[in-house]
């Protein structure tokens, strides 16, 4: 299942401002697919790629949190 999202839909899904998401896409901080438009770039996002990114960042945060709690004891 390919759930393609527009910039606004993906921003709503991630609960961030669309301009922030566009910046992150240009900086390659989020998985994004650039389509060439006539006057400007158009971004599309796959929901499963965003979910995978969120899952990876949550796992990284959990690992850091467990390290910090064991390091202080």
C-alpha positions in Angstrom: 0.0 0.0 0.0 1.5 3.3 -1.1 0.1 6.2 0.9 1.6 9.3 -0.7 1.1 12.5 1.3 1.4 16.1 0.1 3.5 18.5 2.0 0.5 19.8 4.0 -0.8 16.3 4.7 2.6 15.1 5.9 3.0 18.2 8.0 -0.4 17.6 9.6 0.5 14.0 10.2 3.8 14.9 11.8 2.2 17.8 13.7 4.7 20.4 12.4 4.4 23.5 10.3 4.6 22.9 6.5 7.5 25.3 6.1 9.5 23.3 8.7 8.8 20.1 6.8 9.8 21.7 3.5 13.1 22.8 5.1 13.8 19.4 6.6 13.0 17.8 3.2 15.6 20.1 1.5 18.1 19.3 4.2 17.4 15.6 3.8 16.4 15.3 7.5 13.2 13.5 6.5 12.5 11.0 3.7 11.0 13.0 0.9 10.5 12.7 -2.9 10.9 15.8 -5.0 8.8 16.3 -8.1 9.8 19.0 -10.5 7.1 21.7 -10.9 7.0 24.5 -13.4 7.8 27.3 -11.0 8.7 25.4 -7.8 9.5 22.0 -6.3 6.7 19.8 -5.2 7.3 17.4 -2.3 5.6 14.1 -1.7 6.1 11.8 1.3 5.4 8.1 1.8 3.6 7.6 5.1 5.4 4.3 5.8 8.8 6.1 5.4 7.7 8.7 7.9 6.5 6.0 10.3 9.8 4.2 10.0 11.7 7.5 10.6 9.5 8.2 13.7 10.0 4.6 15.0 13.8 4.9 14.6 13.9 8.3 16.4 11.8 6.9 19.2 14.1 3.9 19.6 17.1 6.2 19.7 15.5 8.4 22.3 14.6 5.3 24.4 18.2 4.0 24.2 19.6 7.4 25.2 17.1 7.6 28.1 18.1 4.2 29.4 21.8 5.0 29.1 21.4 8.2 31.0 19.4 6.6 33.8 22.0 3.8 34.2 25.0 6.2 33.9 23.8 8.4 36.8 23.6 5.5 39.2 
